[in-house]
Amino acid sequence: MALDGGGGGGRGGGVFRSLMRRKPADSDRVRAEGQQLAKELNVLELIAIGVGSTIGAGVYVLVGTVAREHAGPALTVSFLIAGIAAALSAFCYAELASRCPSAGSAYHYTYVCVGEGVAWLIGWALVLEYTIGGSAVARGISPNLALFFGGPDSLPWILARHQLPWFDVIVDPCAAALVLVVSVLLCLGIKESSFVQGIVTTLNACVMIFVIVAGCYIGFQIGWDGYKVTDGYFPYGVNGVLAGSATVFFAYIGFDTVASTAEEVKNPQRDLPMGIGAALSICCLLYMMVSVVIVGIVPYSAMDPDTPISSAFAKHGMQWAMYVVTSGAVLALCSTLMGSLLPQPRILMAMARDGLLPSFFSDVNKQTQVPVKGTIVAGICAAALAFFMDVSQLAGMVSIGTLLAFTIVAVSILILRYVPPDDAPLPSSLQESSHLNQEYDEEKGRDLLGDEICNKSQIKDLIVEESMKDPLLEKKQYTGMMDEMKRRRIAAFSIGSVCLGVLVLTSSASATWLPFLPLCIGCIIGGLLLIASLGILCSIDQDDGRHSFGHAGGFTCPFVPFLPVLCILINTYLLINLGGDAWMRVSIWLLIGVLVYIFYGRTRSSLIDVVYVPVAQVNDCRSSSGFLS
């Protein structure tokens, strides 16, 4: 049983080999060796976490802004298109979550399918995303909460915003306090925190249902005046509807929080895909119903861009509805805050388990079975950020982290289907057992063949001699092996070409400052490269190893390779159009991450002492280890 270090990246393997190290898909053994999170969540709790993390206060504002500036009465179509685009990523997440049900979400999937270097950058970006996202959500609660006390500046002094003397800084004690309260709740246990989030999410859904029912009552009374505008249903045309879809797409971000709890799900193969799919479907339905009602009772041109729903009811004599809508916004923000703070300590824990961060973050409390230390550190950082900074200007950084994760998850689906890892790391603890097993095989050969055949080379010669009795069979096996290697090389090249074609096409289409001819040439080159590569992927067989990759028997993403490629295309287009300032800030953060990885994570990775063997031999090594012991 020969050991092959070809994939390893062990000591002295170089920076490049360390970047390409991949960990095994099945993480059960890793969790058995360390502290395990509590398996407490069922499908209903996953749906509550997904819906609560997705539906924020943005929906109470977006309907007015998008209807006025982009979609008009066709706002519902914009929400539907955005929901379908988000579903593409949800399908990819659902398969990987059921196959690799471990903490870490997109970081974990990338580590398994792509490699350690890209996985580190994705994890590092997600840490920033959840920190800024939680702080931004907390900052948005206090203005809405102040409306219950009479106005924007009516909060009690201890919770109100204050400007520090001699500094151009406005502190928000209410936001910081809410972050700390939610962090304490998360430390109590996943069952307790998911129960509270379920209650808050249910109340928020009730507010949205009230908006739908009361809006329908008004709409039938006035004859749905909003749809009788002279501009028609598509006043801004198809381009306006698509621009509105790109804006409201970010209202669907949050279902990935469900994937981060994979290790705490009782039946991940069944419940994770159901939780992700049901949560996204409920959000899409609520968004569409609210938009149908609000656009129907108020003409889109007369909508208040800041408080569209409250002002819509006020115009029809229901001023008291403002308090119901405001309470819904506060509940939505509180639920989204919990969804923002929940995944971060689990991603930190996953990275620490892999040796890329200090082991401090991988500690799991024995009583509550959650990463308490990581939760406290993440909560303090988010609270400090919410207290001192107005992070609304950093919102683009949150979107970049999310879209990067969505994109790499779709790429991981292509890798899983066409070129899944055919080798796996063999830890140093099993390498000795493997050598012992090798000696055992040689000793068995001596007993069976006699003393004259007593070394491994002679055994190999005998095997070759036996196979030479049937040269046609040997030739067929050799040809099949070479064909499979050729197929994998073509598939890997095609996946890389798809990504390159998407990048060229979306960059050219977004570069409106270019002259018309270069812009067209770039789009044509990118489009042809994308179509040709996609055609090659469609013409070759998918890898048989996909059936045994990770936990088999779970959800399978449909329409591969079309669905993942379309997902990559949409997410890359949105990434490129997020703006230079956001990319500059994220680039600085990622550069810091590169330095941390080079000087810490790369040399402390849990894969640094492993060698890589074919997947089939890993199980043999483990079983032989148990036999020899």
C-alpha positions in Angstrom: 0.0 0.0 0.0 2.2 2.8 -1.3 1.8 6.3 0.0 1.6 9.1 -2.5 2.6 12.6 -1.4 1.5 14.1 -4.6 -1.2 16.3 -3.3 0.2 17.0 0.0 1.9 20.2 0.7 3.8 18.8 3.7 6.9 20.4 5.2 8.9 22.0 2.5 6.2 21.5 0.0 6.2 25.2 -0.9 3.7 28.0 -0.8 1.8 26.7 -3.9 1.3 23.2 -2.6 0.1 24.6 0.7 -2.5 26.7 -1.2 -3.8 23.6 -2.9 -4.1 21.4 0.2 -7.7 19.9 0.5 -9.2 18.3 3.5 -11.6 15.3 3.3 -15.2 15.8 2.6 -16.4 13.6 5.5 -15.7 15.5 8.7 -17.2 13.0 11.2 -13.8 11.8 12.1 -12.6 15.3 12.8 -15.5 16.0 15.0 -15.0 12.8 16.9 -11.5 13.7 17.8 -12.5 17.2 19.1 -15.4 18.8 20.8 -18.7 18.4 19.0 -21.6 20.9 18.7 -25.0 19.9 20.0 -27.3 18.3 17.4 -30.5 20.1 18.3 -32.0 21.7 15.2 -34.9 20.3 13.1 -36.3 21.6 9.8 -38.8 24.1 11.4 -36.0 25.7 13.4 -33.8 25.9 10.3 -36.7 27.6 8.4 -37.0 30.1 11.3 -33.3 30.8 11.2 -33.3 31.2 7.4 -36.4 33.5 7.2 -35.3 35.5 10.2 -31.8 36.0 8.8 -33.1 37.0 5.4 -36.1 39.3 5.9 -34.6 42.5 7.3 -35.9 46.0 7.6 -34.8 46.6 4.0 -38.1 45.3 2.6 -39.9 48.1 4.4 -37.7 50.6 2.5 -36.8 48.8 -0.8 -40.4 48.6 -2.1 -40.5 52.4 -2.3 -37.0 53.1 -3.7 -37.1 50.3 -6.4 -40.6 51.1 -7.5 -39.9 54.8 -7.9 -36.5 54.5 -9.6 -36.5 51.2 -11.5 -39.5 48.9 -11.8 -42.7 50.9 -11.3 -45.8 48.6 -10.9 -43.6 45.7 -12.1 -41.9 45.6 -8.7 -43.3 42.1 -8.1 -41.5 40.9 -11.2 -38.2 42.3 -10.0 -38.6 40.4 -6.7 -39.5 37.2 -8.6 -36.4 37.5 -10.8 -34.2 38.2 -7.9 -35.7 35.3 -6.0 -34.9 32.9 -8.9 -31.4 34.2 -9.1 -30.9 33.6 -5.3 -32.4 30.1 -5.7 -29.5 29.2 -8.0 -27.1 29.7 -5.2 -29.5 28.0 -2.8 -29.5 24.9 -4.9 -25.7 24.8 -4.8 -25.6 25.4 -1.0 -28.2 22.7 -0.5 -26.2 20.0 -2.1 -22.9 20.9 -0.5 -24.5 21.3 2.9 -26.1 17.8 2.8 -22.9 16.2 1.5 -20.5 18.1 3.9 -22.6 18.8 7.0 -19.9 20.6 9.1 -19.5 24.0 10.5 -17.9 26.6 8.3 -20.4 26.9 5.4 -18.7 28.2 2.2 -15.3 28.1 3.9 -15.6 24.4 4.5 -16.9 23.6 1.0 -14.1 25.6 -0.6 -11.5 23.8 1.6 -12.9 20.4 0.5 -13.3 21.2 -3.2 -10.9 24.0 -4.2 -8.0 24.3 -1.7 -6.7 25.8 1.5 -5.6 29.1 0.0 -9.0 30.1 -1.5 -10.8 28.7 1.5 -8.8 30.9 3.8 -9.7 34.0 1.8 -13.4 33.1 1.7 -13.4 32.5 5.5 -11.5 35.7 6.1 -14.0 37.6 3.9 -17.0 36.0 5.7 -15.6 37.0 9.1 -15.6 40.6 7.9 -19.0 40.3 6.3 -20.7 39.0 9.5 -19.0 41.6 11.7 -19.9 44.6 9.6 -23.3 43.1 8.8 -24.2 42.7 12.4 -23.0 46.1 13.3 -24.9 47.8 10.5 -28.1 46.0 11.5 -27.7 47.0 15.1 -27.2 50.7 14.1 -30.5 50.6 12.2 -32.5 49.5 15.2 -32.2 52.6 17.4 -33.8 55.1 14.9 -36.8 52.7 14.4 -37.0 52.2 18.1 -37.0 55.9 18.8 -40.3 56.3 16.8 -42.1 54.6 19.7 -40.9 57.3 22.0 -42.1 60.2 19.9 -39.4 60.9 17.3 -35.9 60.3 16.0 -34.2 61.8 19.1 -36.6 60.6 21.7 -34.8 57.6 23.1 -33.8 57.6 26.8 -30.5 59.4 27.4 -28.6 56.2 28.2 -29.7 54.6 24.9 -29.7 57.7 22.6 -27.0 58.6 20.2 -24.4 61.2 21.3 -21.6 63.0 19.5 -18.3 62.8 21.4 -16.7 66.2 22.1 -13.6 67.0 20.1 -14.3 64.0 17.9 -16.4 63.7 14.8 -17.9 60.4 16.1 -21.5 59.6 17.0 -21.7 56.8 19.4 -24.7 54.4 19.6 -25.1 52.8 23.0 -28.4 51.1 22.0 -26.8 49.3 19.1 -23.8 48.1 21.2 -26.1 46.9 24.0 -28.3 45.0 21.6 -25.2 43.2 20.1 -24.0 42.2 23.5 -27.5 40.9 24.5 -27.8 38.8 21.4 -24.2 37.5 21.9 -25.2 36.4 25.5 -28.3 34.7 24.1 -26.2 32.8 21.5 -23.9 31.6 24.3 -26.8 29.9 26.1 -27.1 27.3 23.4 -28.3 26.8 19.9 -31.7 25.4 21.0 -32.4 28.5 23.2 -31.3 31.0 20.6 -33.1 29.4 17.7 -36.3 29.3 19.9 -36.1 33.1 20.5 -35.3 33.7 16.9 -38.3 31.6 15.9 -40.6 33.8 18.1 -39.2 37.0 16.7 -39.4 35.8 13.1 -43.0 34.6 13.6 -44.0 38.1 14.9 -42.3 39.8 12.0 -44.1 37.4 9.6 -47.4 38.4 11.3 -46.7 42.1 10.7 -46.0 41.4 7.0 -49.3 39.3 6.8 -51.1 42.3 8.4 -49.6 44.6 5.7 -50.8 42.1 3.0 -54.3 41.7 4.4 -55.0 45.3 5.3 -53.5 46.4 2.0 -55.8 44.0 0.0 -58.8 45.4 1.9 -57.8 49.0 0.9 -57.0 47.9 -2.6 -60.4 46.3 -3.3 -62.1 49.4 -1.8 -60.3 51.9 -4.1 -60.0 49.6 -7.1 -56.3 49.2 -7.1 -55.5 52.7 -8.3 -51.8 52.0 -8.4 -52.1 49.8 -11.4 -54.1 52.4 -13.4 -51.1 54.7 -14.1 -50.7 56.0 -17.7 -47.2 54.7 -18.0 -48.3 51.1 -18.1 -47.0 48.1 -16.1 -43.4 48.5 -17.3 -42.8 52.3 -17.2 -39.0 51.8 -17.2 -39.0 48.8 -19.6 -37.2 45.5 -19.2 -34.0 47.2 -18.3 -35.7 48.9 -15.3 -37.1 45.6 -14.1 -33.6 43.9 -14.3 -32.0 46.9 -12.5 -34.6 46.6 -9.8 -33.9 42.8 -9.5 -30.2 43.6 -9.0 -31.1 46.0 -6.2 -33.6 43.7 -4.4 -31.3 40.6 -4.8 -29.5 41.6 -1.6 -32.8 41.3 0.3 -32.5 37.5 -0.2 -29.1 37.2 1.4 -29.3 35.3 4.6 -30.2 31.7 3.7 -26.5 30.9 3.9 -26.8 31.2 7.7 -28.7 27.9 7.6 -25.7 26.2 6.1 -23.4 27.5 8.9 -25.5 25.5 11.4 -25.0 22.2 9.5 -23.1 20.5 12.3 -26.0 21.2 14.7 -28.7 19.6 12.6 -30.2 16.3 13.7 -30.7 15.0 10.1 -28.6 17.2 7.9 -29.1 15.2 4.6 -32.9 15.8 4.8 -33.4 18.9 6.8 -30.7 21.2 5.5 -31.9 21.3 1.8 -35.5 21.5 3.1 -34.7 24.4 5.4 -32.8 26.4 2.8 -35.4 25.9 0.1 -38.4 26.5 2.4 -36.8 29.7 3.9 -36.1 31.2 0.5 -39.5 30.3 -0.9 -41.3 31.9 2.1 -39.2 35.1 1.8 -39.9 35.3 -1.9 -43.6 34.8 -1.4 -43.8 37.5 1.3 -41.8 40.0 -0.7 -43.9 39.5 -3.7 -47.2 39.8 -1.8 -46.1 43.0 0.0 -45.0 44.5 -3.3 -48.2 43.6 -5.1 -50.3 45.3 -2.3 -48.2 48.5 -1.8 -47.8 49.2 -5.5 -51.5 48.7 -6.0 -52.8 51.1 -3.3 -50.3 53.9 -4.1 -49.1 55.0 -7.5 -45.3 54.3 -7.8 -44.5 57.9 -8.5 -46.2 59.0 -5.3 -44.5 56.6 -3.0 -42.4 57.8 0.0 -38.9 56.4 -0.7 -38.1 56.3 3.1 -41.3 55.0 4.6 -43.3 53.6 1.7 -45.5 51.2 3.7 -46.3 53.5 6.6 -47.1 56.4 4.3 -49.2 54.2 2.0 -51.5 53.4 4.9 -51.5 56.9 6.2 -52.8 58.2 2.9 -55.8 56.0 3.4 -56.5 57.1 6.9 -54.6 54.4 8.8 -52.0 56.5 10.6 -52.0 54.0 13.5 -50.6 51.4 11.1 -47.2 53.2 11.3 -46.6 51.7 14.7 -47.4 48.2 13.5 -45.1 48.6 10.5 -42.3 50.1 12.7 -42.6 47.2 15.1 -42.2 44.9 12.2 -39.1 46.7 11.1 -37.6 46.5 14.7 -38.5 42.8 14.9 -36.9 42.2 11.4 -33.7 43.9 12.4 -33.5 42.0 15.7 -33.9 38.7 13.9 -31.4 39.7 11.2 -29.0 40.7 14.0 -29.2 37.2 15.5 -28.7 35.7 12.0 -25.6 37.9 11.4 -23.9 37.0 14.7 -24.8 33.3 14.7 -22.4 32.1 11.8 -19.3 34.0 12.6 -18.1 32.1 15.7 -18.8 28.8 13.8 -16.6 29.9 10.9 -13.9 30.9 13.3 -14.2 27.6 15.0 -13.9 25.7 11.7 -10.8 27.7 10.7 -9.3 27.1 14.2 -10.0 23.3 13.9 -8.0 23.3 10.7 -5.1 25.0 12.4 -5.4 28.3 10.4 -6.4 30.3 13.5 -5.5 29.8 17.2 -7.1 26.9 19.0 -8.8 29.4 21.3 -11.6 29.8 18.8 -12.2 26.0 18.5 -13.1 25.5 22.1 -16.7 24.3 22.6 -18.3 24.8 26.0 -19.1 21.4 27.5 -22.4 22.6 29.1 -24.0 24.6 26.3 -22.1 22.9 23.4 -21.5 26.1 21.5 -18.2 28.0 20.8 -18.7 30.4 23.7 -15.2 32.0 23.5 -15.5 32.7 19.8 -19.1 34.1 20.3 -17.9 36.5 23.0 -14.9 37.7 20.9 -17.1 38.2 17.8 -19.8 39.9 19.9 -17.4 42.4 21.5 -15.9 43.3 18.1 -19.3 43.8 16.5 -20.5 45.8 19.6 -17.4 48.1 19.5 -17.9 48.7 15.8 -21.6 49.4 16.2 -20.9 51.8 19.1 -18.2 53.9 17.5 -18.8 53.7 13.7 -21.6 54.5 11.3 -21.0 51.4 9.2 -23.7 52.1 6.6 -20.9 53.3 4.2 -19.3 49.8 4.6 -22.4 48.0 3.4 -20.8 47.2 0.1 -18.2 45.2 1.8 -20.9 42.9 3.2 -22.2 42.3 -0.3 -18.8 41.5 -1.7 -18.2 38.8 1.0 -21.5 37.2 0.4 -21.3 37.2 -3.4 -17.7 35.8 -3.3 -19.0 32.9 -1.2 -22.0 32.4 -3.6 -19.6 32.3 -6.5 -17.1 29.9 -5.1 -19.8 27.5 -3.9 -21.1 27.3 -7.5 -17.6 26.6 -8.7 -17.3 23.9 -6.0 -20.4 22.2 -7.4 -18.7 22.0 -10.9 -15.5 20.6 -9.3 -17.5 18.1 -7.3 -19.3 16.8 -10.4 -16.5 16.7 -12.9 -13.2 16.6 -11.0 -13.9 15.6 -7.3 -10.8 15.0 -5.2 -9.4 11.5 -6.1 -7.0 11.5 -3.2 -7.4 12.3 0.5 -5.0 13.4 3.3 -3.7 10.6 5.5 -2.9 12.0 8.9 0.5 11.3 10.5 -1.3 9.1 13.1 -2.3 6.7 10.4 0.9 6.7 8.4 2.6 4.3 10.8 -0.3 2.0 10.6 -0.2 2.2 6.8 3.5 1.1 6.8 2.6 -1.7 9.3 -0.2 -2.8 7.0 2.3 -2.8 4.1 4.6 -5.1 6.0 1.7 -7.3 6.9 0.8 -7.7 3.2 4.4 -8.6 2.4 4.5 -11.2 5.2 1.2 -12.6 3.8 2.9 -12.8 0.4 5.8 -14.9 1.9 3.4 -17.4 3.5 1.4 -17.9 0.3 4.2 -17.9 -2.3 7.2 -19.4 -0.4 10.5 -18.1 0.8 11.8 -17.5 -2.7 9.3 -14.7 -3.2 9.9 -12.6 -0.1 10.1 -9.0 -1.1 7.7 -6.5 -2.5 9.3 -6.2 -5.9 9.1 -9.9 -6.5 5.4 -9.8 -5.5 4.9 -7.0 -8.0 6.6 -9.0 -10.7 4.3 -12.0 -10.0 1.2 -9.7 -10.3 2.5 -8.3 -13.6 3.2 -11.9 -14.8 -0.3 -12.9 -14.0 -1.8 -9.9 -15.7 0.3 -10.7 -18.8 -1.7 -13.9 -19.2 -4.6 -11.7 -20.5 -2.9 -8.8 -22.4 -6.3 -7.6 -23.8 -7.6 -7.1 -20.3 -4.5 -5.2 -19.2 -4.7 -3.0 -22.3 -8.3 -2.2 -21.7 -7.6 -1.3 -18.0 -4.7 0.9 -19.0 -6.7 2.6 -21.8 -9.6 3.2 -19.4 -7.3 4.8 -16.9 -5.7 7.1 -19.5 -9.2 8.1 -20.8 -10.3 9.0 -17.3 -7.1 11.1 -16.7 -7.7 12.8 -20.0 -11.4 13.5 -19.1 -10.4 15.0 -15.8 -7.8 17.3 -17.5 -10.4 18.5 -20.1 -13.0 19.0 -17.4 -10.6 21.0 -15.2 -9.5 23.1 -18.1 -13.2 23.7 -19.1 -14.1 24.8 -15.6 -11.3 27.3 -15.5 -12.3 28.5 -19.0 -15.9 29.0 -17.8 -14.7 31.2 -14.9 -12.4 33.2 -17.3 -15.1 33.6 -19.9 -17.6 34.9 -17.2 -15.0 37.3 -15.9 -14.2 38.7 -19.4 -17.9 38.9 -20.4 -19.1 40.6 -17.2 -16.2 43.0 -17.1 -16.7 44.1 -20.7 -20.4 44.4 -20.3 -19.9 46.6 -17.2 -17.2 48.8 -18.7 -19.6 51.3 -20.1 -16.8 53.9 -20.2 -15.1 52.0 -23.0 -15.7 52.8 -26.7 -18.3 50.7 -28.4 -15.9 48.6 -30.5 -13.6 47.4 -27.6 -16.7 46.8 -25.5 -18.3 44.6 -28.1 -15.0 42.7 -28.8 -14.6 42.0 -25.1 -18.2 40.7 -24.8 -17.8 38.5 -27.9 -14.6 37.0 -26.7 -15.9 36.3 -23.2 -19.2 35.0 -24.5 -17.6 32.6 -27.0 -15.2 31.3 -24.4 -18.1 30.8 -21.9 -20.3 29.0 -24.5 -17.5 26.8 -25.8 -16.4 25.8 -22.3 -20.0 25.1 -21.3 -20.5 23.0 -24.4 -17.4 20.9 -23.5 -18.7 20.3 -20.0 -22.1 19.2 -21.4 -20.4 16.8 -23.8 -18.2 14.9 -21.3 -19.4 12.6 -18.6 -19.5 13.6 -15.0 -17.1 11.8 -12.6 -18.4 8.6 -11.0 -16.7 9.6 -7.8 -19.4 12.2 -7.2 -21.8 9.4 -6.0 -19.5 8.6 -3.0 -18.3 12.1 -2.3 -19.0 13.1 1.4 -22.4 11.9 2.7 -24.3 10.3 -0.2 -28.0 10.1 -0.4 -28.8 13.8 0.1 -30.0 16.6 -2.1 -28.5 16.8 -5.7 -28.3 20.1 -7.5 -30.2 19.9 -10.8 -29.3 21.1 -14.3 -25.5 20.8 -13.9 -23.5 22.4 -15.4 -26.1 25.1 -16.6 -27.3 26.1 -13.1 -23.9 26.6 -11.5 -22.6 28.4 -14.5 -25.6 30.8 -14.5 -25.1 31.3 -10.8 -21.4 32.2 -11.4 -22.4 34.6 -14.2 -25.0 36.5 -12.1 -22.9 36.7 -9.0 -19.8 37.9 -10.9 -21.8 40.6 -12.7 -23.1 41.9 -9.3 -19.6 41.7 -7.8 -18.1 43.8 -10.6 -20.8 46.5 -10.3 -20.6 47.0 -6.5 -18.2 50.0 -6.8 -14.5 50.7 -6.5 -14.6 52.0 -2.9 -16.0 48.8 -1.6 -13.5 46.7 -3.5 -10.7 48.9 -2.2 -11.7 48.3 1.4 -12.2 44.6 0.9 -8.8 44.3 -0.9 -7.1 45.8 2.1 -8.8 43.4 4.4 -7.9 40.4 2.1 -4.3 41.6 2.0 -4.2 41.5 5.8 -5.6 38.0 5.6 -2.9 36.9 3.1 -0.2 38.1 5.5 -1.9 36.3 8.5 -2.1 33.1 6.4 1.5 33.3 5.2 3.0 33.9 8.7 0.6 31.8 10.8 -2.0 29.6 9.1 0.2 28.1 6.4 2.8 26.7 8.9 0.2 25.6 11.4 -2.4 23.9 9.2 -3.7 20.6 10.3 -2.7 19.2 6.9 0.9 20.1 7.1 2.1 16.6 8.2 -0.2 14.6 6.0 0.5 12.7 2.8 -2.1 12.1 0.1 -3.3 8.6 -0.9 -6.2 7.5 -3.2 -9.5 7.8 -1.4 -10.1 4.1 -1.4 -6.8 3.5 0.5 -7.7 5.9 3.3 -10.5 3.7 4.6 -8.2 0.7 4.3 -5.6 2.5 6.4 -8.1 3.3 9.1 -9.6 -0.2 9.1 -6.1 -1.8 9.2 -5.2 0.6 12.0 -8.0 -0.8 14.1 -7.1 -4.4 13.1 -3.5 -4.0 13.9 -4.2 -2.4 17.2 
